[in-house]
Amino acid sequence: MKTGNVLLGVIAGAALGATFGILFAPDKGSKTRKKIAKKSEEYTDELEDKYEDFVESITEKFEELKEKAAHMAEKAKHEAAKVTEKAKQEAEKLAKKAKYKEEVEA
């Protein structure tokens, strides 16, 4: 299960528990409504903070992966250039050998 879903479930469960606790408390209706409104605001703020932290965490991980991918691409490009250069050198050697062999046989 994903961390974000678990976190959302825990916060939602806590909010529901607090709401039911307030609803069944022996207070006047106006006082209960004020408590519910206050608790709702607190949970909304907390949920917003958790969401922002989650988004920030995901963004940081994305940036790290993007940097790693760029580094790996650059490394692969460098390695490909080395292999291409080596292949070119080997092809030149073979061409020289073939030319020499033709000259010797002629």
N, CA and C atoms as a LAMMPS dump frame, in Angstrom:
ITEM: TIMESTEP
0
ITEM: NUMBER OF ATOMS
318
ITEM: BOX BOUNDS ff ff ff
-5.0000000000000000e+02 5.0000000000000000e+02
-5.0000000000000000e+02 5.0000000000000000e+02
-5.0000000000000000e+02 5.0000000000000000e+02
ITEM: ATOMS id mol type element x y z
1 1 1 N 0.845 -1.168 0
2 1 2 C 0 0 0
3 1 3 C 0.897 1.239 0
4 2 1 N 0.479 2.252 -0.683
5 2 2 C 1.303 3.443 -0.805
6 2 3 C 1.228 4.288 0.465
7 3 1 N 2.33 4.959 0.773
8 3 2 C 2.433 5.775 1.978
9 3 3 C 1.387 6.877 1.998
10 4 1 N 1.169 7.51 0.857
11 4 2 C 0.189 8.596 0.772
12 4 3 C -1.206 8.115 1.128
13 5 1 N -1.578 6.92 0.657
14 5 2 C -2.902 6.369 0.953
15 5 3 C -3.041 6.034 2.434
16 6 1 N -1.988 5.47 3.001
17 6 2 C -2.013 5.13 4.425
18 6 3 C -2.151 6.402 5.258
19 7 1 N -1.358 7.406 4.909
20 7 2 C -1.395 8.678 5.636
21 7 3 C -2.774 9.306 5.538
22 8 1 N -3.353 9.309 4.357
23 8 2 C -4.682 9.873 4.157
24 8 3 C -5.711 9.102 4.974
25 9 1 N -5.597 7.782 5.005
26 9 2 C -6.519 6.962 5.787
27 9 3 C -6.422 7.232 7.278
28 10 1 N -5.201 7.387 7.769
29 10 2 C -4.995 7.661 9.197
30 10 3 C -5.596 9.018 9.57
31 11 1 N -5.331 10.026 8.746
32 11 2 C -5.855 11.367 9.038
33 11 3 C -7.381 11.379 8.951
34 12 1 N -7.929 10.722 7.924
35 12 2 C -9.386 10.672 7.784
36 12 3 C -10.012 9.942 8.965
37 13 1 N -9.39 8.845 9.383
38 13 2 C -9.901 8.105 10.538
39 13 3 C -9.868 8.932 11.812
40 14 1 N -8.788 9.662 12.006
41 14 2 C -8.684 10.516 13.194
42 14 3 C -9.734 11.62 13.149
43 15 1 N -9.946 12.193 11.964
44 15 2 C -10.941 13.255 11.83
45 15 3 C -12.342 12.722 12.12
46 16 1 N -12.656 11.545 11.591
47 16 2 C -13.976 10.958 11.856
48 16 3 C -14.144 10.622 13.332
49 17 1 N -13.117 10.081 13.93
50 17 2 C -13.192 9.755 15.356
51 17 3 C -13.419 10.984 16.212
52 18 1 N -12.697 12.046 15.898
53 18 2 C -12.862 13.29 16.66
54 18 3 C -14.257 13.867 16.442
55 19 1 N -14.739 13.811 15.213
56 19 2 C -16.074 14.346 14.906
57 19 3 C -17.151 13.573 15.659
58 20 1 N -17.087 12.254 15.634
59 20 2 C -18.083 11.465 16.357
60 20 3 C -17.966 11.668 17.863
61 21 1 N -16.752 11.815 18.348
62 21 2 C -16.566 12.08 19.777
63 21 3 C -17.206 13.388 20.192
64 22 1 N -17.06 14.385 19.353
65 22 2 C -17.664 15.693 19.655
66 22 3 C -19.187 15.617 19.534
67 23 1 N -19.68 14.919 18.515
68 23 2 C -21.128 14.829 18.309
69 23 3 C -21.839 14.151 19.472
70 24 1 N -21.19 13.175 20.061
71 24 2 C -21.826 12.445 21.145
72 24 3 C -21.468 12.997 22.531
73 25 1 N -20.74 14.082 22.57
74 25 2 C -20.393 14.718 23.854
75 25 3 C -21.611 15.492 24.369
76 26 1 N -21.748 15.593 25.671
77 26 2 C -22.924 16.267 26.241
78 26 3 C -22.76 17.797 26.286
79 27 1 N -22.646 18.444 25.152
80 27 2 C -22.568 19.906 25.078
81 27 3 C -23.778 20.436 24.322
82 28 1 N -23.968 21.744 24.418
83 28 2 C -25.028 22.394 23.647
84 28 3 C -24.712 22.266 22.151
85 29 1 N -25.731 22.377 21.329
86 29 2 C -25.57 22.26 19.886
87 29 3 C -24.627 23.301 19.299
88 30 1 N -24.746 24.544 19.749
89 30 2 C -23.9 25.614 19.204
90 30 3 C -22.44 25.377 19.573
91 31 1 N -22.233 24.92 20.782
92 31 2 C -20.874 24.639 21.226
93 31 3 C -20.285 23.465 20.441
94 32 1 N -21.098 22.453 20.222
95 32 2 C -20.66 21.282 19.461
96 32 3 C -20.317 21.667 18.034
97 33 1 N -21.156 22.509 17.415
98 33 2 C -20.894 22.945 16.044
99 33 3 C -19.579 23.733 15.971
100 34 1 N -19.334 24.558 16.97
101 34 2 C -18.078 25.32 16.998
102 34 3 C -16.884 24.369 17.127
103 35 1 N -17.024 23.366 17.984
104 35 2 C -15.944 22.393 18.156
105 35 3 C -15.686 21.643 16.85
106 36 1 N -16.78 21.247 16.191
107 36 2 C -16.639 20.519 14.922
108 36 3 C -15.949 21.402 13.889
109 37 1 N -16.363 22.647 13.812
110 37 2 C -15.764 23.573 12.843
111 37 3 C -14.277 23.76 13.135
112 38 1 N -13.947 23.924 14.411
113 38 2 C -12.551 24.122 14.795
114 38 3 C -11.723 22.88 14.469
115 39 1 N -12.231 21.714 14.84
116 39 2 C -11.502 20.47 14.566
117 39 3 C -11.367 20.254 13.058
118 40 1 N -12.412 20.552 12.311
119 40 2 C -12.354 20.395 10.854
120 40 3 C -11.271 21.284 10.265
121 41 1 N -11.196 22.493 10.754
122 41 2 C -10.171 23.427 10.273
123 41 3 C -8.776 22.916 10.622
124 42 1 N -8.619 22.405 11.842
125 42 2 C -7.322 21.87 12.252
126 42 3 C -6.915 20.688 11.368
127 43 1 N -7.84 19.777 11.129
128 43 2 C -7.532 18.611 10.306
129 43 3 C -7.28 18.997 8.853
130 44 1 N -8.02 19.986 8.372
131 44 2 C -7.797 20.463 7.004
132 44 3 C -6.398 21.047 6.881
133 45 1 N -6.006 21.859 7.856
134 45 2 C -4.657 22.435 7.842
135 45 3 C -3.596 21.348 7.91
136 46 1 N -3.823 20.383 8.774
137 46 2 C -2.861 19.286 8.926
138 46 3 C -2.763 18.474 7.631
139 47 1 N -3.907 18.211 7.019
140 47 2 C -3.928 17.454 5.77
141 47 3 C -3.219 18.225 4.659
142 48 1 N -3.43 19.531 4.6
143 48 2 C -2.741 20.355 3.604
144 48 3 C -1.228 20.307 3.807
145 49 1 N -0.798 20.393 5.07
146 49 2 C 0.635 20.321 5.366
147 49 3 C 1.214 18.97 4.941
148 50 1 N 0.509 17.903 5.265
149 50 2 C 0.985 16.564 4.901
150 50 3 C 1.041 16.421 3.381
151 51 1 N 0.028 16.949 2.687
152 51 2 C 0.005 16.877 1.228
153 51 3 C 1.187 17.641 0.637
154 52 1 N 1.45 18.842 1.17
155 52 2 C 2.58 19.639 0.682
156 52 3 C 3.904 18.918 0.927
157 53 1 N 4.048 18.313 2.102
158 53 2 C 5.262 17.537 2.39
159 53 3 C 5.414 16.371 1.421
160 54 1 N 4.299 15.696 1.147
161 54 2 C 4.313 14.563 0.225
162 54 3 C 4.723 15.008 -1.173
163 55 1 N 4.128 16.098 -1.659
164 55 2 C 4.448 16.613 -2.992
165 55 3 C 5.915 17.036 -3.053
166 56 1 N 6.397 17.695 -2.005
167 56 2 C 7.791 18.123 -1.956
168 56 3 C 8.732 16.917 -2.003
169 57 1 N 8.378 15.876 -1.258
170 57 2 C 9.189 14.664 -1.233
171 57 3 C 9.234 14.017 -2.62
172 58 1 N 8.095 13.924 -3.262
173 58 2 C 8.029 13.327 -4.601
174 58 3 C 8.826 14.178 -5.586
175 59 1 N 8.714 15.481 -5.478
176 59 2 C 9.44 16.383 -6.369
177 59 3 C 10.947 16.215 -6.201
178 60 1 N 11.403 16.111 -4.957
179 60 2 C 12.826 15.911 -4.697
180 60 3 C 13.306 14.594 -5.298
181 61 1 N 12.532 13.542 -5.121
182 61 2 C 12.918 12.232 -5.668
183 61 3 C 12.948 12.286 -7.195
184 62 1 N 11.98 12.98 -7.796
185 62 2 C 11.945 13.112 -9.248
186 62 3 C 13.19 13.842 -9.743
187 63 1 N 13.564 14.923 -9.066
188 63 2 C 14.751 15.684 -9.464
189 63 3 C 16.012 14.835 -9.329
190 64 1 N 16.106 14.061 -8.252
191 64 2 C 17.262 13.18 -8.065
192 64 3 C 17.346 12.164 -9.201
193 65 1 N 16.213 11.554 -9.538
194 65 2 C 16.2 10.573 -10.619
195 65 3 C 16.539 11.219 -11.956
196 66 1 N 16.061 12.426 -12.157
197 66 2 C 16.35 13.132 -13.405
198 66 3 C 17.846 13.403 -13.521
199 67 1 N 18.463 13.815 -12.426
200 67 2 C 19.912 14.048 -12.428
201 67 3 C 20.675 12.752 -12.694
202 68 1 N 20.256 11.664 -12.048
203 68 2 C 20.919 10.379 -12.267
204 68 3 C 20.778 9.941 -13.719
205 69 1 N 19.596 10.118 -14.285
206 69 2 C 19.377 9.731 -15.684
207 69 3 C 20.252 10.557 -16.617
208 70 1 N 20.363 11.855 -16.346
209 70 2 C 21.208 12.714 -17.176
210 70 3 C 22.668 12.283 -17.072
211 71 1 N 23.105 11.95 -15.866
212 71 2 C 24.479 11.492 -15.652
213 71 3 C 24.724 10.179 -16.402
214 72 1 N 23.771 9.268 -16.303
215 72 2 C 23.923 7.978 -16.984
216 72 3 C 23.929 8.167 -18.5
217 73 1 N 23.1 9.066 -19.005
218 73 2 C 23.068 9.322 -20.448
219 73 3 C 24.4 9.903 -20.906
220 74 1 N 24.952 10.813 -20.132
221 74 2 C 26.243 11.416 -20.477
222 74 3 C 27.34 10.363 -20.452
223 75 1 N 27.308 9.506 -19.462
224 75 2 C 28.306 8.438 -19.354
225 75 3 C 28.182 7.483 -20.552
226 76 1 N 26.957 7.117 -20.911
227 76 2 C 26.744 6.228 -22.05
228 76 3 C 27.221 6.888 -23.343
229 77 1 N 26.974 8.179 -23.472
230 77 2 C 27.426 8.913 -24.658
231 77 3 C 28.951 8.886 -24.75
232 78 1 N 29.605 9.092 -23.622
233 78 2 C 31.062 9.069 -23.568
234 78 3 C 31.59 7.68 -23.938
235 79 1 N 30.982 6.652 -23.367
236 79 2 C 31.411 5.284 -23.661
237 79 3 C 31.188 4.951 -25.138
238 80 1 N 30.068 5.395 -25.689
239 80 2 C 29.787 5.135 -27.107
240 80 3 C 30.828 5.821 -27.992
241 81 1 N 31.223 7.024 -27.611
242 81 2 C 32.254 7.738 -28.378
243 81 3 C 33.573 6.971 -28.332
244 82 1 N 33.918 6.424 -27.157
245 82 2 C 35.154 5.647 -27.036
246 82 3 C 35.101 4.408 -27.919
247 83 1 N 33.978 3.7 -27.892
248 83 2 C 33.837 2.484 -28.696
249 83 3 C 33.888 2.837 -30.181
250 84 1 N 33.238 3.918 -30.565
251 84 2 C 33.256 4.34 -31.971
252 84 3 C 34.671 4.662 -32.415
253 85 1 N 35.411 5.368 -31.577
254 85 2 C 36.792 5.718 -31.919
255 85 3 C 37.646 4.457 -32.045
256 86 1 N 37.463 3.529 -31.128
257 86 2 C 38.238 2.278 -31.184
258 86 3 C 37.879 1.491 -32.449
259 87 1 N 36.616 1.442 -32.796
260 87 2 C 36.193 0.739 -34.01
261 87 3 C 36.779 1.407 -35.245
262 88 1 N 36.804 2.724 -35.225
263 88 2 C 37.379 3.462 -36.354
264 88 3 C 38.867 3.128 -36.502
265 89 1 N 39.594 3.098 -35.388
266 89 2 C 41.019 2.77 -35.411
267 89 3 C 41.246 1.35 -35.93
268 90 1 N 40.428 0.414 -35.475
269 90 2 C 40.559 -0.97 -35.927
270 90 3 C 40.251 -1.083 -37.417
271 91 1 N 39.263 -0.345 -37.882
272 91 2 C 38.923 -0.369 -39.311
273 91 3 C 40.077 0.188 -40.136
274 92 1 N 40.726 1.249 -39.639
275 92 2 C 41.878 1.82 -40.34
276 92 3 C 43.037 0.824 -40.398
277 93 1 N 43.27 0.116 -39.297
278 93 2 C 44.332 -0.894 -39.268
279 93 3 C 44.051 -1.985 -40.299
280 94 1 N 42.806 -2.451 -40.329
281 94 2 C 42.449 -3.503 -41.286
282 94 3 C 42.589 -3.011 -42.725
283 95 1 N 42.214 -1.768 -42.947
284 95 2 C 42.336 -1.209 -44.301
285 95 3 C 43.801 -1.127 -44.702
286 96 1 N 44.673 -0.721 -43.789
287 96 2 C 46.118 -0.649 -44.073
288 96 3 C 46.67 -2.037 -44.361
289 97 1 N 46.257 -3.028 -43.564
290 97 2 C 46.727 -4.397 -43.773
291 97 3 C 46.275 -4.908 -45.139
292 98 1 N 45.022 -4.625 -45.495
293 98 2 C 44.509 -5.077 -46.787
294 98 3 C 45.261 -4.403 -47.923
295 99 1 N 45.536 -3.118 -47.794
296 99 2 C 46.265 -2.386 -48.825
297 99 3 C 47.69 -2.933 -48.948
298 100 1 N 48.306 -3.178 -47.802
299 100 2 C 49.669 -3.732 -47.803
300 100 3 C 49.678 -5.109 -48.472
301 101 1 N 48.687 -5.928 -48.153
302 101 2 C 48.61 -7.264 -48.722
303 101 3 C 48.445 -7.192 -50.233
304 102 1 N 47.633 -6.248 -50.714
305 102 2 C 47.453 -6.057 -52.159
306 102 3 C 48.779 -5.638 -52.821
307 103 1 N 49.489 -4.759 -52.152
308 103 2 C 50.767 -4.255 -52.721
309 103 3 C 51.798 -5.384 -52.775
310 104 1 N 51.829 -6.206 -51.745
311 104 2 C 52.795 -7.298 -51.691
312 104 3 C 52.474 -8.343 -52.749
313 105 1 N 51.222 -8.628 -52.931
314 105 2 C 50.807 -9.661 -53.911
315 105 3 C 50.937 -9.138 -55.338
316 106 1 N 50.935 -7.853 -55.518
317 106 2 C 51.005 -7.306 -56.875
318 106 3 C 52.39 -7.269 -57.418
